[in-house]
């Protein structure tokens, strides 16, 4: 049975006083666990939340040597992303790390405010624009980092491979499949990190894509009631490599805190998971080669990046 990977204890004792982080989807789940740990170590976290009231409630429960502030961020609206980035830049002149954590999974078909398929729009394009808008702050704050949360889902299975369909990212020509759309958006996350790291080489900004693990969070709410996963399935957590949000935050925290991690910029870091079809991948790895051949396609990563730039319009 694969063991949960955990940060070295000394990493969780680092003094982060004076460092500023942005964590999207920070009001619950893995995002909240990540935020809590950064604040515990003295960091200041800007919590990007679609539901500000939920963000404020979560913020009130966070304790530590650091601090938090909640700012509205709806990744399904490029206008909201632009407002968030502008507000952040007006208040802060440094950004030590951006954590693109928020996401949705296997939702019924819907369009974003800007006319993109919902999962691709939220999981990839919203974060893509946010990253572009904050790149100059990351560069000015170097050494700095960007962590993009992907999923084991990007790897696919032998019977159901995951591929990018650059010609039909919005499922206008294909029959919509909620899980296929999710997995494709998660492959986009891995390719985004790969190409962004290449473009930022020598800048002092390191980029990582991450599979956090199967967390007991609300991400599954479109596929099953959360209580089924978090209560009924809990006795089988070990067999399923299901874990707490704290454990699922460990890979993100490793990428944020480990001094050696920047040597692996552009790579994929994975928590353990029995959901990998390739048994060799189930123990995870920091970093770990993705079992999806398309995740290593530099030309595909470049094409997706350039197409994403056109889809979001002017970044500034």
N, C-alpha and C positions, 0 to 999 in steps of 0.2 A: 504494500500500500504506500503510495507516494507521501512524503512528509511535507508539511507546510513549510515553505521557505520563509525565514525571518531575518530581519536586519541584524547586523552585528550590534551587540548592546552598546558599544561605544558610539555608534552613529546616533542612537536615540538619546545621547547625553550631550551632543554638540551644542554649543551656545550659538543660537541663531539671532541674538539681539542685533537689531539694526537691519535685519534682512526683511524684504517684502516679497510676498507671494500672492499670486492670483490662483484661486481654486474654483472652477466652475462646478455647479451642482453641489455646493458645499453644505447645504442644509440637511443632508441625510446620507445614509449609506457610506460608501467608501470615501466620498468627498468630505463628509463630516469627520470621519475617523482620521483622515489625512490632516485636516485643519486642526483638529484637537491636538495632534502630536506636534505639529509645527508651533502652535501657540504654547504648548507645554515647554518647548525648548526656547521660547523667547521671541519667536518670529511674529511678524505682523501679517495677517492674512486678510486679503480682500475676498470676500465670499460672493461670487457671482451667482445669483439665484433668480430663477424665473418668478418664484412666489416670495416676495419680499417679507411678508408676514411670517412665513415658515422659516425664512432665513433669520429673522430677528429672534424668533423663539429658540432656534438652534444656537444662535450666538450667545444668548443669555445663559446657556448651560455650559459654555466653554470656560474652563479655568486654566490659568497658567501664567508664566512670566511675560508672555507676549500679549497681543491684542488682535481684535478683529474689527472689521467694518463690513456691512452688508450693502451691496449695490445691485440694482435690478439688471438682469441679463436674461433675455429670451433668445435662445440660439435658433429658434425657428423664425426669427425676424432679423434680417440684416441691418435694418434701421436701429433696432435695439442693440445689436452688437456694436454698431458705430457710436451710439450714445454712451454705452458702457466704456468703450475705449477712450472716448473724449473726456469723460468724467474722471477716469483713472489718471489720464495724463495731466489733467488740470490739478490733481491733488498730489501726485507722486512723480518724482523724477528718477526713481530707480525701480527695477523689477528683477529680483534675483532668480525667480522661477515662475513659469506659467504652467499650471496643471490643467490640461483640457480633460476634465474628468466626467462631466455631465453626459448623459446619453439616454436614448430610449431604445426599446427592444421589441421586435416582432409586433409592431402596432398595426392596426387596420390601415388600409390605404388612406392617406390624407396629403394635402398639399401644405407646404409652408406658406407663410405670408407672401413670399416672393415667387411662389409657383414651382417649388422643387418638391420631389417626393420626400415625405416627411423624415424618414430615417436618414437618408443621405444628406438632407438639408440640415438636420440638427447635429447628427453625429460627426459629419465631415465638414460641410460648407460653413456652418456657423462658427465652428472652431478654426477653420482655415482662415476666415476673414479676421477673427479675433487675433490670431497669431500674427497675421500680416500687419495689423494695426499696431501691435505692440512690439514688433521686431526691433525698431530703432531704440526703444527703451531697454530691451534685453541686451542689445549690442553695447549700449552705453554703460550698462551695469556689469559687463563681462568681468570675470567668468560667471556665466549664468546658464540656466537650463530651461528646456521645455519638455514636458512629459505629456504624451498623447495616449489616452487610454483606448486600447483596442479590445480584443477578445479572442479567446480560443476559437470562437466562431469563424474567424477569418480563415482558419486553416482548412475548413471543410472536411469531408470524408471521402473515401475511395468511391463510394457510390454517388456522392453529392459534392463534387468539387465546387469551390468558390472562385469565381472569375470576375474581373472588372469588365463591364460592358460600357465602354466609353461612348458608344453610339446610342445608348438607351439608358442613361443613368436614372431617368425619371419613370421608368417602367411604362412608357407610352406605347411601346411596340410589343412588350412581353406581358404575359399574364402575371399579375402581381402576386408574389409569394412573400408573406410577412417575414419569415425566417431568412429567406434568400436575400431580401433587401437589407435586413440587419447585417448578415454576414458580409455582404458586399460593402456596406458602409464601414465595417470594421477592417476589411482589407484596405479600403481607402486610407484609414488611419495609419496603417503600417507603411503604406507607400508614401504618404505625406511625410512621415518622419524620415524615411530614407532619403527622399529628394531634398527636404529642407536641410538636413544635415550636410548634404553635399554642397548646397548653395551657401551654407554658413561656415564651411571649412575655413579655419584660420581666424574666425571672428571671436572665438572665445565662448560661443553659445553652443552648448551640447543639446542634442535632441534624442529622445527615446520614445519608442512605442512600447506599450505595456499590456499584458494580460494580467489583471489583478487577482484572478481566481473567481470561483463561484461563491459569491458573497450572499449571506442571508440579508438581502436588501429588498427594496420594492421594485427593482428593475424588471422582475418577471411578471408584473401585474397585468400585462397584456396577454400572457400565456396561461397564467393560473392565478388563483387568489394567493396573495403573499403569505397568508397564514398556512396554506398547504405546504409551501416550501419551508417557511420559518418555524413551523410547529410540527406538523405531521411527519415531514421528512427529516426532522432534526436527528432522530436516532440513527439515521443512516448517513450522517454527515461524513464519517470517516471513509466509508466505501465510495461515496460520491465526490470526495474532496470538496465538500461544501464547508464554508468557514465563516467566521465572524467578520464584520466589517473591519475590525482592527487588523486581523490577519490579512485580509484582502488589500489593506493599505500598505503592506510591507514592501511590495515591489515598487510602488510609486515612491515611497520614502527612501528606499535604497538608491533609486535613480536620482533623487534630490540631494542626498546626503553623502553618498560614497565618493571618496576622493578619486578613486580609480575609474568610476563610471564614465566620465567624459572621453576616455580612450576608446569607448565603444559607441560613440555618437552615431546615430542612424540605425542602431541595432534594435532587435526585439527582445524584451525582457519578459519572461513568463513565470508566473506562479505555477505550482503543480496543478495537474488536472487530468482526471480519468477520461475527459471528453475528447482528448486527442486520439484520433484513429491510429496514429503511429505510436506504438507503445513506448518507443525510445524517448518520446517527448513528454511523457506523463509526469516525470519528476520535475519538469520545468528547468529553468536555467537563467542566470543573470550574467550575460545574455544567453540566448538560445536561438539557433537557426530555425526560422519558421519552416514547417513542413509544406507550406504552400509554395510551389515554384514561382508563382506570379509575384510573391512578396520580395523576390530577389531580382526582379526585372527592372533594371535601372531605366530603360527606355519607357516602359509603361509608367513608372513613377514620374518621369519628366512630363509625359503626355498628360497624366492626370493633373499634375500641378499647373501646367499651362492652361488646361481646360478649366480648372477651378478658378484661376485668375480671371478668365473671361466671364465665368458665371457670376462671380461676386461683383463685377464692375470695378470702378476705381477704388483702390484700397485706401486712399487718403481722402 
